[in-house]
Amino acid sequence: MDFLIEYGMFLAKAVTIVIAIVAVVIVVVASGMKNKADKGELKLTDLSDELKQLKHDLKHEVLSKKQLKAYEKELKAAEKIAEKEDKSPSKVYVIDFKGSIDAGEVSSLREEITAILTIAEKGDQVLVNVESGGGMVHGYGLAASQLDRLRQAEIPFTVCIDKVAASGGYMMACVANKIVAAPFAIVGSIGVVAQLPNFSRLLKKHEIDYEQHTAGNFKRTLTVFGENTDEGREKFQQELEETHVLFKQFVSHYRPELDLEKVATGEHWYGKQALGLGLVDEIATSDDVVLSLAKEHQVFKLKYQMKKKLADKIAHGASLSVSSVVNKLAEFNRVL
């Protein structure tokens, strides 16, 4: 029995040492990779090919042998005609943007837009699936500017809204040549909001001093810990109004037919209501749009994915928690 106990203790020590060595190696490797530039990769998926394969598989399941034979004969005849004509169909590039509060996804969007601009030819078009309830002004301003690169290059593109494109999300959507929304998608919210707590009275109650020094009368208007003034509140409200004016001007530039007095109140609407107001151009889901385009075009899904470092993979769980906290704190900033 003593032998087994001693052996167990020895084994535990050995395992502990091995784990410690592995941990050190991981830290060293991660440190060595720390200064290397982050690189990602573009993933291209042929949606047209997937749809054809799906149709082919379903036909084999539902048709009788006689019907299947006729279908395959018809298919081969169509393929021969296509080979003779030797015409390459125009292409549609589909990209997704599911935005967080800080619109951090814009880094991937930038790469996807650049790739499209590099390869797109005359007759090609782009489909962007936008899902966002809005967020920080500068983040969504940049995201909208990335989409505007397609307009500047005269590449027609459509934005599809299946769930929500409100506030900053709608800022992105309005850049498109055409906006398609699902019947109950949330659209609009052309307004600006900012909120933050103030703990100055709580600090005073516990006799805690808080000092903040600035150069410039309005370097800080409202603060979380300092005592806010009416002058600061007035200036902060003025800044919100100015941001709202810029937002309305931006929307009006791309959709001049909109009645801004009616739609730029900060309210949101469902897809069918938004159609009546001119906020969107058509009611459909992104799936319907893709199926329709695939009939005459070659449709590709384009996605830029960042390669995760070893350290990133190890800390993935922790980083999700930290990101959640950061996003909550970001809500205290001025957002669209």
C-alpha atoms as one frame of an Amber mdcrd trajectory, in Angstrom:
protein
   0.000   0.000   0.000   2.830   2.413   0.880   4.419   1.645  -2.466   1.217
   2.569  -4.298   0.908   5.818  -2.350   4.516   6.758  -3.095   4.072   5.819
  -6.742   0.898   7.929  -6.937   2.718  10.914  -5.413   5.597  10.478  -7.876
   3.165  10.265 -10.804   1.342  13.406  -9.647   4.636  15.309  -9.404   5.689
  14.087 -12.845   2.396  15.189 -14.408   2.644  18.565 -12.683   6.172  19.091
 -14.037   5.107  18.127 -17.572   2.134  20.508 -17.438   4.387  23.315 -16.182
   6.881  22.714 -19.006   4.108  22.683 -21.623   2.694  25.928 -20.202   6.119
  27.592 -20.405   6.546  26.420 -24.006   3.125  27.809 -24.933   3.945  31.179
 -23.370   7.311  31.325 -25.177   5.763  30.418 -28.537   2.930  32.893 -28.055
   5.415  35.635 -27.149   7.447  34.864 -30.257   4.333  35.262 -32.394   3.150
  38.397 -30.622   4.822  40.895 -32.893   3.848  39.173 -36.131   1.162  40.884
 -38.144  -2.290  39.401 -37.930  -3.238  37.748 -41.171  -6.514  36.346 -42.350
  -7.777  34.430 -45.328 -10.556  34.854 -47.835 -12.988  31.989 -48.108 -14.978
  31.728 -51.314 -18.022  29.436 -51.495 -19.868  28.714 -54.737 -23.514  29.044
 -53.688 -24.735  28.366 -57.225 -22.946  25.033 -57.227 -24.391  24.148 -53.826
 -27.915  24.980 -55.009 -27.461  22.896 -58.159 -26.227  19.965 -56.095 -29.173
  20.333 -53.724 -31.620  20.350 -56.623 -29.918  17.338 -58.163 -30.057  15.341
 -54.911 -33.726  16.199 -54.334 -34.664  15.230 -57.898 -33.087  11.810 -57.320
 -35.210  11.404 -54.207 -38.617  12.522 -55.494 -38.689  11.579 -59.195 -39.554
   8.190 -60.610 -36.959   6.401 -62.728 -38.679   7.505 -65.927 -38.942  11.119
 -64.761 -35.343  11.090 -63.554 -34.122   9.825 -66.914 -35.986  12.608 -68.702
 -34.613  15.178 -66.227 -31.002  14.051 -66.752 -31.472  14.096 -70.520 -32.803
  17.646 -70.309 -29.899  18.620 -68.052 -27.271  17.275 -70.452 -28.917  19.098
 -73.364 -28.790  22.372 -71.437 -25.111  21.799 -70.588 -24.254  21.222 -74.267
 -26.001  24.451 -75.262 -24.084  26.327 -72.574 -20.787  24.859 -73.800 -21.510
  25.915 -77.375 -22.454  29.436 -76.393 -19.344  29.561 -74.166 -20.742  32.488
 -72.191 -19.600  33.047 -68.648 -22.485  34.317 -66.485 -22.006  37.506 -64.524
 -21.211  37.030 -60.855 -22.845  38.020 -57.601 -20.713  38.282 -54.473 -22.514
  37.812 -51.161 -21.030  39.128 -47.927 -22.377  39.279 -44.375 -22.051  42.042
 -41.812 -23.288  41.217 -38.329 -22.321  44.305 -36.380 -21.518  44.770 -32.708
 -21.715  48.066 -30.819 -18.229  49.189 -31.829 -18.595  47.865 -35.424 -15.310
  46.004 -34.997 -16.350  43.730 -37.873 -15.471  46.573 -40.259 -11.898  45.238
 -40.485 -13.176  42.086 -42.210 -15.642  44.104 -44.288 -12.756  46.231 -45.566
 -10.896  43.144 -46.792 -14.014  41.708 -48.440 -14.801  44.954 -50.267 -11.202
  45.288 -51.429 -11.261  41.716 -52.761 -14.465  42.382 -54.685 -13.117  45.608
 -56.173 -10.035  43.690 -57.298 -11.910  40.943 -59.125 -15.294  42.378 -60.135
 -16.048  42.842 -63.830 -18.718  44.714 -65.725 -22.120  43.198 -65.029 -21.174
  41.796 -61.623 -23.028  42.851 -58.495 -22.856  42.539 -54.721 -25.339  41.416
 -52.074 -24.685  42.525 -48.485 -26.599  40.959 -45.610 -26.667  43.549 -42.819
 -27.679  42.707 -39.259 -27.132  45.404 -36.656 -29.076  47.502 -34.195 -26.489
  50.275 -34.446 -23.592  51.404 -32.323 -20.771  53.896 -32.115 -20.824  56.758
 -34.617 -17.273  56.496 -35.929 -17.427  52.698 -36.268 -20.601  52.659 -38.343
 -19.521  55.742 -40.257 -16.469  53.798 -41.416 -18.563  50.704 -42.205 -20.894
  52.804 -44.373 -17.870  54.359 -46.094 -16.571  50.890 -46.938 -19.852  50.101
 -48.690 -19.691  53.440 -50.475 -16.530  52.170 -52.188 -18.845  49.907 -54.212
 -20.980  52.879 -55.237 -17.893  54.843 -56.237 -16.737  51.906 -58.376 -20.229
  51.776 -59.957 -20.775  48.186 -58.858 -24.515  47.712 -58.211 -25.215  46.317
 -54.783 -28.201  45.360 -52.708 -28.530  45.284 -48.930 -30.741  42.581 -47.423
 -32.218  42.994 -43.936 -33.534  39.749 -42.507 -33.690  40.764 -38.842 -32.574
  44.301 -38.019 -30.753  47.226 -39.620 -31.511  50.138 -37.345 -29.649  53.355
 -36.599 -26.010  52.678 -37.588 -27.218  49.531 -39.333 -29.577  51.609 -41.465
 -26.781  54.103 -42.112 -24.988  51.209 -43.825 -28.099  49.973 -45.628 -29.050
  53.334 -47.130 -25.811  53.417 -49.152 -27.072  50.524 -51.307 -28.671  50.896
 -54.718 -31.510  48.737 -53.419 -32.696  47.701 -49.941 -34.645  44.477 -49.432
 -36.184  43.676 -46.041 -38.056  40.738 -44.558 -41.663  41.527 -43.564 -40.895
  41.843 -39.846 -37.314  43.092 -40.048 -36.653  46.150 -37.865 -35.666  49.172
 -39.949 -35.008  52.859 -39.329 -34.215  54.429 -35.962 -32.587  57.426 -37.613
 -31.557  59.126 -34.403 -28.758  59.469 -31.863 -28.686  58.382 -28.237 -26.168
  58.668 -25.418 -26.439  57.533 -21.820 -24.159  57.240 -18.833 -24.529  56.878
 -15.084 -23.202  59.465 -12.642 -21.752  58.433  -9.286 -20.831  61.871  -7.937
 -23.434  61.831  -5.133 -22.401  58.312  -4.128 -18.762  59.414  -3.906 -19.683
  62.439  -1.817 -21.706  60.272   0.536 -18.632  58.147   1.200 -16.360  61.211
   1.331 -14.407  60.198  -1.776 -12.870  63.025  -3.800 -12.731  62.869  -7.573
 -10.623  65.252  -9.628 -10.612  65.795 -13.361  -8.424  68.372 -15.087  -8.969
  69.514 -18.673  -7.628  72.123 -21.059 -10.556  73.560 -22.984 -14.003  74.395
 -21.673 -15.679  71.443 -23.296 -12.943  68.818 -23.360 -15.378  66.886 -21.176
 -19.067  67.750 -21.059 -20.647  64.980 -18.964 -18.658  62.601 -16.765 -19.337
  59.402 -14.844 -17.705  60.423 -11.549 -17.584  64.214 -11.633 -20.406  66.625
 -10.851 -22.153  67.558 -14.096 -23.250  71.118 -14.822 -26.180  72.533 -16.782
 -23.675  74.109 -19.158 -22.096  70.715 -19.788 -25.497  69.094 -20.347 -26.475
  71.812 -22.809 -23.250  71.379 -24.771 -23.660  67.595 -24.791 -27.212  67.904
 -26.125 -25.949  70.309 -28.791 -23.387  67.728 -29.906 -26.106  65.074 -30.128
 -28.247  67.359 -32.288 -25.290  68.083 -34.584 -24.625  64.365 -34.983 -28.302
  63.822 -35.797 -28.156  66.504 -38.494 -25.138  64.801 -40.067 -26.947  61.458
 -39.919 -30.000  62.891 -41.680 -27.845  64.546 -44.339 -26.085  61.242 -44.964
 -29.373  59.352 -45.411 -30.810  62.104 -47.602 -27.767  61.980 -49.891 -28.410
  58.329 -50.775 -32.209  58.302 -50.514 -33.314  61.842 -51.443 -36.951  60.799
 -51.889 -37.372  60.134 -48.154 -39.514  62.432 -46.034 -36.958  62.985 -43.272
 -39.398  64.888 -41.088 -41.427  61.705 -40.878 -38.717  59.025 -40.708 -35.818
  60.725 -38.888 -37.544  60.814 -35.504 -35.562  57.967 -33.971 -38.482  55.566
 -34.448 -38.147  52.139 -36.031 -40.570  50.254 -38.255 -41.149  46.715 -39.471
 -40.314  45.798 -43.035 -43.769  46.269 -44.552 -44.206  49.609 -42.800 -40.729
  50.667 -43.922 -41.662  49.873 -47.532 -44.584  52.280 -47.356 -42.318  54.987
 -45.950 -39.681  54.491 -48.631 -37.015  53.235 -46.225 -36.746  49.976 -48.208
 -37.514  49.045 -51.805 -38.781  45.475 -51.649 -40.090  42.859 -49.206 -38.262
  39.534 -49.331 -35.730  37.489 -47.411 -32.070  37.206 -48.380 -32.717  33.542
 -49.275 -35.334  34.586 -51.826 -32.932  37.118 -53.327 -30.111  34.575 -53.628
 -32.396  31.974 -55.240 -33.609  34.543 -57.738 -30.110  35.758 -58.620 -28.768
  32.209 -58.949 -31.088  31.602 -61.922 -29.074  33.929 -64.151 -25.834  34.598
 -62.257 -23.007  32.693 -60.642 -23.363  33.416 -56.926 -20.404  33.290 -54.551
 -20.259  33.758 -50.783 -17.187  35.744 -49.751 -15.909  35.802 -46.175 -12.678
  37.129 -44.689 -11.605  35.200 -41.602  -8.828  36.203 -39.252  -6.319  33.493
 -38.364  -6.179  33.096 -34.616  -2.832  32.926 -32.888  -2.061  30.187 -30.394
  -2.420  32.636 -27.533  -5.760  33.812 -28.915  -7.111  30.274 -29.053  -6.026
  29.576 -25.477  -7.607  32.779 -24.228 -10.732  32.544 -26.402 -13.138  31.889
 -23.552 -11.732  34.697 -21.434 -11.732  37.133 -24.348 -15.440  36.559 -24.963
 -16.175  37.584 -21.399 -13.936  40.651 -21.643 -15.521  41.669 -24.962 -18.947
  41.441 -23.386 -17.903  43.761 -20.570 -16.246  46.206 -22.983 -19.344  46.325
 -25.168 -21.491  47.051 -22.134 -19.198  49.916 -21.172 -19.256  51.155 -24.772
 -22.988  51.689 -24.417 -22.128  54.700 -22.298 -20.585  56.365 -25.380 -22.567
  58.275 -27.914 -24.162  55.777 -30.316 -26.301  55.840 -33.417
